[in-house]
Amino acid sequence: MDAADRDGETVSRLERSSHTAFIDNNTMYVWGGYQVAAGMDVMLPSDEIWLCDLDSGTWERQEITGDIPPDLSGFCGSHVNGTLFIFAGCGPLGWTNQMFSLDLTQQHCSWKKVTDTKGTTPSPRDKHSCWVHRDRLIYFGGYGCKTVGEVRNTGSSSFVVEEMSWTTIGDMLFRFWGWNNEVHVFDIHTATWSTPETQGPAPAPRGCHASALLGNKGYISGGGETAELDMFCLDLETWTWTKFDTSPSCTPLGRSMHTMTPISDHTLFIYGGLGTDGNTLNDAWQFNTLKKQWTKMMHPHKDKPRVCHTACLGSDNDVVVFGGSSNFCILMDSVAVLRAPSQRHCSDVFMFQTQPYSLFRLCEDFIGGNPELFGEQLNWLPSKLRNKIDKRVAFFSAAKTVLTA
């Protein structure tokens, strides 16, 4: 296999949606997700993780052993102190509430199924979200199943049953499917589940929303059917919900399957998603939590609508977007709403600059993009800096190759 074939195979294997991603030491880690092949959803292997060096743009695949998770859609991935946690999702046998952990600080990574937990594990679900706060995983919302007893013990405002989704045993209703707005906390040190009692105006039950953490507050937006994008925050010390009221005239279109990334102490960056109008969106917005104000952002990526992508905070407060679908389609008839399998999955990485770059970053990028101007002078650089410049040269060289192809 020549280099071009290898590069093509890597790109094909990287194309994905509904994956999890995070950045550590300017390396982006990507796990899970799915592609569409021959009109069918194909889950990507659970026994591998992909690493992208964001300085050079090069990818590396690492194999994983151990208690390999089943093929999962709609799972929630969280990174804490070098460990990736995967919780719940929908697998070959249906919805699950299992948790797996992966210590990425080890030379040879191995999955471990998290067992022997204390407290009450949340019911099986997918399409939920997570805040990482003080070594706790705080999960919100999602879609899943509950037994009759669980539904009876859940407030009507916390779980919305889908009328057409239940299972019967004889004449008896046994299990319901629906959306929730529950908050569940997992302490990673004590392996203990707890369910705090929240106060204030909670978001309606939902899934496919976006979440982000700023300080001691967790933020939730979208995932519902509102015409405008809503925004809530939960104080993770007092467990009090707050709803932000904004003018409809300057509020983004309602959406789901979008991303929300913290870019400063009081600013959230929202990108893409599936609009309530049925379109895959390419707009970018900032929300100032102090001013309670939306600002639409001008950006150079209008040709990259995305849904089911990831958006991580990178160096210099860049928002790093990876994967997702650029033409997510919804088919509707009188019976059901279905996702069309013709969607185009992406494997590109692109960035939003959210603040002015430092002089060092500007010089680094200029040299990386124009190494021919410096010739032998590059050899005078200290080895660590030369290595960084070589990576930037590789990054810009690859970008030029794509542009001229």
PADREN-686337 format. One record per residue (C-alpha): residue number from 1; x, y, z. Coordinates in Angstrom, 2 decimals, decimal comma, always signed. Layout:
N
+-------+---------+---------+---------+
| gulum |      px |      py |      pz |
+-------+---------+---------+---------+
|   NUM |       X |       Y |       Z |
...
+-------+---------+---------+---------+
//
This chain:
405
+-------+---------+---------+---------+
| gulum |      px |      py |      pz |
+-------+---------+---------+---------+
|     1 |   +0,00 |   +0,00 |   +0,00 |
|     2 |   +1,54 |   +3,34 |   -1,05 |
|     3 |   +1,40 |   +6,55 |   +0,98 |
|     4 |   -1,63 |   +7,90 |   -0,89 |
|     5 |   -3,59 |   +4,71 |   -0,21 |
|     6 |   -2,61 |   +4,80 |   +3,46 |
|     7 |   -3,65 |   +8,44 |   +3,73 |
|     8 |   -6,97 |   +7,65 |   +2,06 |
|     9 |   -7,61 |   +4,76 |   +4,45 |
|    10 |   -6,80 |   +6,97 |   +7,46 |
|    11 |   -9,20 |   +9,65 |   +6,26 |
|    12 |  -11,92 |   +7,04 |   +5,68 |
|    13 |  -11,48 |   +5,62 |   +9,18 |
|    14 |  -11,52 |   +9,08 |  +10,74 |
|    15 |  -14,82 |  +10,10 |   +9,14 |
|    16 |  -17,38 |   +9,95 |  +11,94 |
|    17 |  -20,25 |  +11,55 |  +13,85 |
|    18 |  -21,46 |  +11,39 |  +17,47 |
|    19 |  -17,95 |  +10,60 |  +18,77 |
|    20 |  -16,22 |  +12,01 |  +21,84 |
|    21 |  -13,11 |  +14,18 |  +21,72 |
|    22 |  -10,92 |  +16,15 |  +24,11 |
|    23 |   -7,59 |  +17,98 |  +23,98 |
|    24 |   -4,68 |  +17,36 |  +26,33 |
|    25 |   -1,24 |  +18,94 |  +25,83 |
|    26 |   -2,26 |  +20,11 |  +22,33 |
|    27 |   -3,12 |  +16,56 |  +21,29 |
|    28 |   -6,73 |  +15,82 |  +20,38 |
|    29 |   -8,03 |  +12,38 |  +21,38 |
|    30 |  -10,99 |  +10,92 |  +19,45 |
|    31 |  -12,98 |   +7,80 |  +20,32 |
|    32 |  -16,15 |   +6,13 |  +19,08 |
|    33 |  -18,88 |   +7,43 |  +16,82 |
|    34 |  -20,33 |   +6,00 |  +13,65 |
|    35 |  -20,20 |   +6,12 |   +9,86 |
|    36 |  -22,81 |   +5,23 |   +7,26 |
|    37 |  -21,90 |   +2,36 |   +4,91 |
|    38 |  -24,28 |   +0,93 |   +2,31 |
|    39 |  -27,10 |   +2,93 |   +3,84 |
|    40 |  -26,56 |   +1,50 |   +7,33 |
|    41 |  -25,11 |   +2,98 |  +10,52 |
|    42 |  -21,76 |   +1,34 |  +11,30 |
|    43 |  -20,31 |   +1,89 |  +14,77 |
|    44 |  -16,56 |   +2,52 |  +14,80 |
|    45 |  -14,28 |   +0,15 |  +16,74 |
|    46 |  -14,20 |   +0,47 |  +20,54 |
|    47 |  -10,70 |   -1,04 |  +20,72 |
|    48 |   -8,92 |   +1,96 |  +19,21 |
|    49 |   -8,42 |   +5,64 |  +19,91 |
|    50 |   -7,08 |   +8,26 |  +17,50 |
|    51 |   -4,64 |  +11,01 |  +18,46 |
|    52 |   -4,13 |  +14,19 |  +16,41 |
|    53 |   -1,05 |  +16,33 |  +17,03 |
|    54 |   -2,58 |  +19,78 |  +16,55 |
|    55 |   +0,81 |  +21,38 |  +15,90 |
|    56 |   +1,54 |  +19,20 |  +12,87 |
|    57 |   -1,94 |  +17,95 |  +11,98 |
|    58 |   -0,75 |  +14,33 |  +11,92 |
|    59 |   -2,85 |  +11,42 |  +13,19 |
|    60 |   -1,86 |   +8,30 |  +15,13 |
|    61 |   -3,99 |   +5,26 |  +15,96 |
|    62 |   -3,57 |   +3,43 |  +19,26 |
|    63 |   -5,03 |   +0,03 |  +20,06 |
|    64 |   -6,87 |   -0,58 |  +23,35 |
|    65 |   -7,27 |   -3,88 |  +25,18 |
|    66 |   -9,21 |   -4,88 |  +28,31 |
|    67 |  -12,97 |   -4,80 |  +28,92 |
|    68 |  -13,88 |   -3,43 |  +25,51 |
|    69 |  -17,18 |   -1,50 |  +25,57 |
|    70 |  -19,90 |   -2,69 |  +23,19 |
|    71 |  -20,66 |   -0,71 |  +20,06 |
|    72 |  -22,43 |   +2,37 |  +21,41 |
|    73 |  -24,35 |   +5,31 |  +20,00 |
|    74 |  -25,42 |   +8,31 |  +22,03 |
|    75 |  -22,89 |   +7,61 |  +24,80 |
|    76 |  -21,32 |  +10,37 |  +26,88 |
|    77 |  -17,53 |  +10,69 |  +27,11 |
|    78 |  -15,70 |  +12,72 |  +29,79 |
|    79 |  -11,99 |  +13,30 |  +30,42 |
|    80 |  -10,75 |  +13,66 |  +34,00 |
|    81 |   -7,09 |  +13,74 |  +35,07 |
|    82 |   -5,84 |  +11,60 |  +32,20 |
|    83 |   -8,74 |   +9,13 |  +32,31 |
|    84 |  -11,57 |   +8,85 |  +29,78 |
|    85 |  -14,95 |   +7,79 |  +31,17 |
|    86 |  -17,71 |   +6,45 |  +28,92 |
|    87 |  -21,21 |   +6,24 |  +30,39 |
|    88 |  -24,44 |   +4,75 |  +29,00 |
|    89 |  -25,55 |   +4,87 |  +25,38 |
|    90 |  -27,46 |   +2,50 |  +23,11 |
|    91 |  -25,77 |   -0,77 |  +22,15 |
|    92 |  -26,63 |   -3,98 |  +20,28 |
|    93 |  -28,86 |   -5,11 |  +23,17 |
|    94 |  -30,56 |   -1,75 |  +23,65 |
|    95 |  -30,03 |   +1,07 |  +26,13 |
|    96 |  -27,39 |   +0,61 |  +28,81 |
|    97 |  -26,22 |   +2,32 |  +32,00 |
|    98 |  -22,78 |   +0,75 |  +32,12 |
|    99 |  -19,62 |   +2,80 |  +32,68 |
|   100 |  -16,11 |   +2,17 |  +31,36 |
|   101 |  -12,83 |   +3,95 |  +32,12 |
|   102 |   -9,58 |   +4,23 |  +30,16 |
|   103 |   -6,34 |   +5,42 |  +31,79 |
|   104 |   -4,53 |   +7,26 |  +28,99 |
|   105 |   -1,41 |   +7,87 |  +31,06 |
|   106 |   -0,42 |   +4,21 |  +30,67 |
|   107 |   +1,86 |   +3,14 |  +27,83 |
|   108 |   -0,57 |   +0,37 |  +26,88 |
|   109 |   -4,15 |   +1,53 |  +27,33 |
|   110 |   -6,73 |   -0,89 |  +28,70 |
|   111 |  -10,47 |   -0,46 |  +29,18 |
|   112 |  -11,92 |   -1,23 |  +32,61 |
|   113 |  -15,60 |   -1,77 |  +33,29 |
|   114 |  -16,58 |   +0,28 |  +36,35 |
|   115 |  -18,27 |   -2,07 |  +38,83 |
|   116 |  -18,98 |   -2,20 |  +42,56 |
|   117 |  -20,33 |   +1,34 |  +42,60 |
|   118 |  -22,32 |   +2,71 |  +45,54 |
|   119 |  -25,66 |   +4,51 |  +45,36 |
|   120 |  -28,33 |   +4,17 |  +42,70 |
|   121 |  -27,07 |   +4,02 |  +39,12 |
|   122 |  -29,13 |   +6,16 |  +36,69 |
|   123 |  -31,53 |   +4,30 |  +34,41 |
|   124 |  -30,26 |   +3,36 |  +30,92 |
|   125 |  -30,10 |   +6,33 |  +28,54 |
|   126 |  -28,41 |   +8,00 |  +25,60 |
|   127 |  -28,11 |  +11,52 |  +24,16 |
|   128 |  -27,24 |  +12,91 |  +27,61 |
|   129 |  -24,41 |  +15,28 |  +28,60 |
|   130 |  -21,84 |  +15,67 |  +31,36 |
|   131 |  -20,10 |  +18,39 |  +33,32 |
|   132 |  -16,75 |  +17,58 |  +34,98 |
|   133 |  -16,56 |  +19,48 |  +38,27 |
|   134 |  -14,21 |  +18,81 |  +41,19 |
|   135 |  -13,51 |  +15,22 |  +40,10 |
|   136 |  -17,22 |  +14,54 |  +39,79 |
|   137 |  -19,07 |  +13,54 |  +36,64 |
|   138 |  -22,42 |  +15,36 |  +36,63 |
|   139 |  -24,84 |  +13,98 |  +34,04 |
|   140 |  -27,92 |  +15,73 |  +32,71 |
|   141 |  -30,87 |  +14,65 |  +30,60 |
|   142 |  -31,07 |  +12,18 |  +27,76 |
|   143 |  -33,44 |   +9,62 |  +26,29 |
|   144 |  -33,91 |   +6,14 |  +27,71 |
|   145 |  -36,06 |   +3,56 |  +29,38 |
|   146 |  -37,57 |   +3,19 |  +32,84 |
|   147 |  -39,63 |   +0,49 |  +34,51 |
|   148 |  -43,19 |   +1,17 |  +35,62 |
|   149 |  -41,98 |   +1,56 |  +39,21 |
|   150 |  -39,30 |   +4,04 |  +38,22 |
|   151 |  -41,81 |   +6,11 |  +36,25 |
|   152 |  -44,21 |   +6,16 |  +39,20 |
|   153 |  -41,40 |   +7,41 |  +41,45 |
|   154 |  -40,37 |  +10,10 |  +38,96 |
|   155 |  -42,16 |  +13,42 |  +38,78 |
|   156 |  -44,15 |  +14,06 |  +35,62 |
|   157 |  -41,98 |  +17,12 |  +34,95 |
|   158 |  -38,76 |  +15,05 |  +35,09 |
|   159 |  -39,62 |  +12,29 |  +32,60 |
|   160 |  -41,72 |  +12,68 |  +29,45 |
|   161 |  -42,98 |   +9,38 |  +28,06 |
|   162 |  -43,08 |   +8,93 |  +24,30 |
|   163 |  -46,58 |   +7,56 |  +23,82 |
|   164 |  -45,57 |   +5,20 |  +21,01 |
|   165 |  -42,57 |   +3,72 |  +22,83 |
|   166 |  -43,31 |   +1,08 |  +25,42 |
|   167 |  -42,92 |   -2,63 |  +25,94 |
|   168 |  -45,65 |   -4,94 |  +27,17 |
|   169 |  -45,59 |   -8,31 |  +28,87 |
|   170 |  -49,07 |   -9,71 |  +28,38 |
|   171 |  -51,49 |   -6,90 |  +29,22 |
|   172 |  -49,07 |   -5,21 |  +31,59 |
|   173 |  -46,98 |   -2,15 |  +30,72 |
|   174 |  -43,45 |   -3,02 |  +31,74 |
|   175 |  -41,04 |   -0,40 |  +30,44 |
|   176 |  -41,40 |   +3,13 |  +29,08 |
|   177 |  -39,11 |   +5,16 |  +26,84 |
|   178 |  -38,84 |   +8,92 |  +27,02 |
|   179 |  -36,84 |  +12,06 |  +27,75 |
|   180 |  -35,63 |  +13,25 |  +31,15 |
|   181 |  -34,08 |  +16,30 |  +32,82 |
|   182 |  -32,51 |  +14,44 |  +35,73 |
|   183 |  -29,18 |  +15,36 |  +37,34 |
|   184 |  -26,96 |  +12,49 |  +38,53 |
|   185 |  -23,52 |  +12,80 |  +40,13 |
|   186 |  -20,71 |  +10,22 |  +40,06 |
|   187 |  -17,74 |  +10,73 |  +42,41 |
|   188 |  -14,76 |   +9,14 |  +40,66 |
|   189 |  -12,78 |   +8,69 |  +43,92 |
|   190 |  -15,47 |   +6,91 |  +45,92 |
|   191 |  -17,30 |   +5,36 |  +42,93 |
|   192 |  -20,55 |   +6,68 |  +44,41 |
|   193 |  -23,71 |   +7,77 |  +42,59 |
|   194 |  -25,96 |  +10,45 |  +44,08 |
|   195 |  -28,96 |  +12,46 |  +42,92 |
|   196 |  -29,04 |  +16,04 |  +44,23 |
|   197 |  -32,36 |  +17,78 |  +44,76 |
|   198 |  -32,40 |  +20,81 |  +42,48 |
|   199 |  -34,25 |  +24,10 |  +42,86 |
|   200 |  -35,43 |  +26,72 |  +40,40 |
|   201 |  -36,77 |  +26,57 |  +36,82 |
|   202 |  -35,22 |  +23,41 |  +35,38 |
|   203 |  -34,96 |  +22,82 |  +31,61 |
|   204 |  -37,70 |  +20,66 |  +30,11 |
|   205 |  -36,71 |  +17,00 |  +29,61 |
|   206 |  -34,43 |  +16,76 |  +26,58 |
|   207 |  -31,51 |  +15,12 |  +24,82 |
|   208 |  -29,13 |  +15,98 |  +21,97 |
|   209 |  -28,47 |  +19,30 |  +23,76 |
|   210 |  -25,11 |  +21,00 |  +24,35 |
|   211 |  -23,44 |  +21,55 |  +27,71 |
|   212 |  -20,44 |  +23,45 |  +29,04 |
|   213 |  -18,85 |  +24,37 |  +32,37 |
|   214 |  -17,86 |  +27,87 |  +33,52 |
|   215 |  -16,49 |  +27,96 |  +37,06 |
|   216 |  -19,03 |  +26,37 |  +39,40 |
|   217 |  -21,89 |  +26,56 |  +36,93 |
|   218 |  -23,00 |  +24,08 |  +34,32 |
|   219 |  -24,76 |  +25,41 |  +31,21 |
|   220 |  -27,35 |  +23,69 |  +28,98 |
|   221 |  -28,65 |  +24,89 |  +25,63 |
|   222 |  -30,93 |  +23,47 |  +22,96 |
|   223 |  -32,07 |  +19,91 |  +22,44 |
|   224 |  -35,71 |  +20,96 |  +22,69 |
|   225 |  -38,26 |  +22,12 |  +20,17 |
|   226 |  -38,25 |  +25,84 |  +21,00 |
|   227 |  -38,06 |  +28,25 |  +18,05 |
|   228 |  -35,18 |  +30,13 |  +19,70 |
|   229 |  -32,14 |  +28,59 |  +21,36 |
|   230 |  -32,70 |  +28,51 |  +25,12 |
|   231 |  -30,03 |  +28,70 |  +27,81 |
|   232 |  -30,04 |  +27,42 |  +31,40 |
|   233 |  -27,39 |  +27,19 |  +34,08 |
|   234 |  -27,14 |  +25,01 |  +37,18 |
|   235 |  -25,13 |  +26,21 |  +40,19 |
|   236 |  -23,15 |  +23,09 |  +41,08 |
|   237 |  -22,79 |  +24,17 |  +44,73 |
|   238 |  -26,38 |  +25,16 |  +45,54 |
|   239 |  -28,01 |  +22,97 |  +42,84 |
|   240 |  -30,18 |  +25,90 |  +41,73 |
|   241 |  -31,32 |  +26,28 |  +38,12 |
|   242 |  -31,49 |  +29,66 |  +36,37 |
|   243 |  -33,11 |  +30,35 |  +32,99 |
|   244 |  -31,71 |  +33,15 |  +30,85 |
|   245 |  -34,35 |  +35,35 |  +29,26 |
|   246 |  -33,15 |  +36,96 |  +26,04 |
|   247 |  -34,85 |  +38,93 |  +23,30 |
|   248 |  -36,13 |  +36,62 |  +20,52 |
|   249 |  -34,99 |  +39,16 |  +17,93 |
|   250 |  -31,30 |  +38,55 |  +18,71 |
|   251 |  -31,39 |  +34,89 |  +19,80 |
|   252 |  -30,08 |  +32,02 |  +17,61 |
|   253 |  -32,45 |  +29,59 |  +15,94 |
|   254 |  -33,41 |  +26,65 |  +18,16 |
|   255 |  -31,27 |  +23,58 |  +17,50 |
|   256 |  -29,96 |  +20,24 |  +18,68 |
|   257 |  -26,79 |  +18,18 |  +18,15 |
|   258 |  -24,72 |  +21,39 |  +18,26 |
|   259 |  -21,67 |  +22,23 |  +20,38 |
|   260 |  -21,05 |  +24,75 |  +23,16 |
|   261 |  -17,48 |  +25,52 |  +24,23 |
|   262 |  -16,28 |  +27,79 |  +27,08 |
|   263 |  -13,78 |  +30,32 |  +25,69 |
|   264 |  -13,43 |  +32,73 |  +28,66 |
|   265 |  -14,65 |  +33,08 |  +32,21 |
|   266 |  -18,00 |  +34,44 |  +31,03 |
|   267 |  -18,31 |  +33,47 |  +27,35 |
|   268 |  -19,68 |  +30,39 |  +25,59 |
|   269 |  -19,12 |  +29,61 |  +21,89 |
|   270 |  -21,93 |  +27,82 |  +20,02 |
|   271 |  -21,50 |  +26,27 |  +16,58 |
|   272 |  -23,67 |  +24,41 |  +14,10 |
|   273 |  -26,29 |  +21,81 |  +14,90 |
|   274 |  -29,59 |  +20,71 |  +13,41 |
|   275 |  -31,95 |  +23,67 |  +13,32 |
|   276 |  -35,63 |  +23,45 |  +14,16 |
|   277 |  -36,12 |  +24,30 |  +10,47 |
|   278 |  -34,57 |  +20,94 |   +9,56 |
|   279 |  -31,32 |  +22,37 |   +8,18 |
|   280 |  -27,73 |  +21,58 |   +9,15 |
|   281 |  -26,39 |  +24,90 |  +10,44 |
|   282 |  -23,11 |  +26,72 |   +9,86 |
|   283 |  -23,58 |  +29,72 |  +12,17 |
|   284 |  -21,41 |  +30,62 |  +15,16 |
|   285 |  -22,51 |  +32,58 |  +18,22 |
|   286 |  -21,08 |  +33,80 |  +21,50 |
|   287 |  -23,16 |  +34,06 |  +24,67 |
|   288 |  -22,00 |  +36,42 |  +27,42 |
|   289 |  -23,27 |  +34,99 |  +30,72 |
|   290 |  -22,85 |  +38,31 |  +32,58 |
|   291 |  -24,61 |  +40,50 |  +30,03 |
|   292 |  -27,04 |  +37,67 |  +29,12 |
|   293 |  -26,42 |  +38,62 |  +25,53 |
|   294 |  -26,01 |  +36,75 |  +22,22 |
|   295 |  -23,55 |  +37,92 |  +19,54 |
|   296 |  -23,46 |  +36,40 |  +16,05 |
|   297 |  -19,88 |  +35,81 |  +14,89 |
|   298 |  -18,39 |  +36,35 |  +11,45 |
|   299 |  -16,17 |  +33,42 |  +10,50 |
|   300 |  -14,43 |  +31,83 |   +7,48 |
|   301 |  -16,06 |  +28,38 |   +7,75 |
|   302 |  -19,47 |  +29,08 |   +6,20 |
|   303 |  -18,82 |  +26,15 |   +3,83 |
|   304 |  -18,65 |  +23,75 |   +6,79 |
|   305 |  -22,12 |  +23,19 |   +8,26 |
|   306 |  -21,91 |  +20,58 |  +11,00 |
|   307 |  -24,09 |  +18,42 |  +13,21 |
|   308 |  -23,00 |  +15,68 |  +15,67 |
|   309 |  -19,46 |  +17,12 |  +15,67 |
|   310 |  -17,13 |  +17,93 |  +18,57 |
|   311 |  -15,65 |  +21,35 |  +19,48 |
|   312 |  -12,83 |  +21,45 |  +22,04 |
|   313 |  -10,92 |  +24,35 |  +23,55 |
|   314 |   -7,39 |  +24,37 |  +22,14 |
|   315 |   -4,30 |  +26,50 |  +22,60 |
|   316 |   -4,71 |  +30,30 |  +22,49 |
|   317 |   -8,45 |  +29,73 |  +23,12 |
|   318 |   -8,98 |  +28,33 |  +19,62 |
|   319 |  -12,16 |  +26,25 |  +19,25 |
|   320 |  -11,11 |  +23,03 |  +17,49 |
|   321 |  -13,93 |  +21,37 |  +15,51 |
|   322 |  -13,68 |  +17,78 |  +14,31 |
|   323 |  -15,91 |  +15,36 |  +12,44 |
|   324 |  -19,68 |  +15,39 |  +12,30 |
|   325 |  -22,05 |  +15,40 |   +9,35 |
|   326 |  -22,32 |  +18,24 |   +6,84 |
|   327 |  -25,76 |  +17,32 |   +5,45 |
|   328 |  -27,79 |  +15,66 |   +8,19 |
|   329 |  -31,22 |  +14,92 |   +6,70 |
|   330 |  -34,54 |  +14,33 |   +8,41 |
|   331 |  -37,35 |  +12,49 |   +6,62 |
|   332 |  -40,88 |  +12,97 |   +7,90 |
|   333 |  -44,11 |  +11,16 |   +7,13 |
|   334 |  -47,44 |  +10,78 |   +8,89 |
|   335 |  -46,13 |   +7,97 |  +11,12 |
|   336 |  -42,55 |   +8,73 |  +12,10 |
|   337 |  -39,56 |  +11,03 |  +11,86 |
|   338 |  -36,53 |   +9,24 |  +10,41 |
|   339 |  -32,91 |  +10,17 |   +9,75 |
|   340 |  -31,89 |   +9,71 |   +6,13 |
|   341 |  -28,74 |   +7,55 |   +5,82 |
|   342 |  -27,29 |   +9,67 |   +3,00 |
|   343 |  -25,48 |  +12,05 |   +5,33 |
|   344 |  -21,89 |  +13,03 |   +4,55 |
|   345 |  -19,50 |  +12,35 |   +7,44 |
|   346 |  -16,41 |  +14,50 |   +7,86 |
|   347 |  -12,84 |  +13,91 |   +8,98 |
|   348 |  -11,42 |  +17,43 |   +8,77 |
|   349 |  -10,16 |  +19,54 |  +11,66 |
|   350 |  -10,74 |  +23,28 |  +11,57 |
|   351 |  -10,41 |  +26,06 |  +14,11 |
|   352 |  -12,15 |  +29,22 |  +15,18 |
|   353 |   -9,88 |  +32,00 |  +16,44 |
|   354 |  -11,64 |  +33,64 |  +19,40 |
|   355 |   -8,95 |  +36,09 |  +20,54 |
|   356 |   -5,92 |  +37,94 |  +19,10 |
|   357 |   -2,86 |  +35,70 |  +18,87 |
|   358 |   +0,34 |  +36,43 |  +20,74 |
|   359 |   +3,36 |  +37,71 |  +18,81 |
|   360 |   +5,05 |  +34,35 |  +19,42 |
|   361 |   +2,10 |  +32,45 |  +17,86 |
|   362 |   +2,03 |  +34,83 |  +14,88 |
|   363 |   +5,77 |  +34,37 |  +14,28 |
|   364 |   +5,49 |  +30,61 |  +14,72 |
|   365 |   +2,71 |  +30,39 |  +12,14 |
|   366 |   +4,43 |  +32,73 |   +9,68 |
|   367 |   +7,67 |  +30,73 |   +9,77 |
|   368 |   +5,73 |  +27,45 |   +9,54 |
|   369 |   +3,88 |  +28,71 |   +6,46 |
|   370 |   +6,96 |  +30,21 |   +4,78 |
|   371 |  +10,02 |  +28,13 |   +5,74 |
|   372 |  +11,72 |  +28,85 |   +2,41 |
|   373 |  +12,25 |  +32,46 |   +3,50 |
|   374 |  +14,54 |  +31,42 |   +6,35 |
|   375 |  +16,74 |  +28,67 |   +4,90 |
|   376 |  +19,72 |  +27,79 |   +7,08 |
|   377 |  +18,57 |  +30,16 |   +9,82 |
|   378 |  +16,11 |  +27,49 |  +10,99 |
|   379 |  +19,09 |  +25,37 |  +12,03 |
|   380 |  +20,10 |  +28,05 |  +14,52 |
|   381 |  +16,97 |  +27,50 |  +16,60 |
|   382 |  +17,10 |  +25,54 |  +19,90 |
|   383 |  +16,06 |  +21,92 |  +19,36 |
|   384 |  +12,75 |  +22,21 |  +21,22 |
|   385 |  +11,70 |  +25,29 |  +19,26 |
|   386 |  +12,96 |  +23,77 |  +15,99 |
|   387 |  +10,82 |  +20,69 |  +16,63 |
|   388 |   +7,77 |  +22,91 |  +17,12 |
|   389 |   +8,51 |  +24,84 |  +13,93 |
|   390 |   +8,98 |  +21,57 |  +11,99 |
|   391 |   +5,50 |  +20,52 |  +13,12 |
|   392 |   +4,02 |  +23,84 |  +11,98 |
|   393 |   +5,78 |  +23,45 |   +8,62 |
|   394 |   +4,16 |  +20,02 |   +8,26 |
|   395 |   +0,77 |  +21,47 |   +9,24 |
|   396 |   +0,82 |  +24,30 |   +6,70 |
|   397 |   +2,32 |  +22,08 |   +4,01 |
|   398 |   -0,56 |  +19,64 |   +4,40 |
|   399 |   -3,06 |  +22,53 |   +4,34 |
|   400 |   -1,57 |  +23,85 |   +1,09 |
|   401 |   -1,76 |  +20,35 |   -0,42 |
|   402 |   -5,47 |  +20,15 |   +0,38 |
|   403 |   -6,12 |  +23,61 |   -1,09 |
|   404 |   -4,31 |  +22,81 |   -4,37 |
|   405 |   -5,67 |  +19,25 |   -4,76 |
+-------+---------+---------+---------+
//
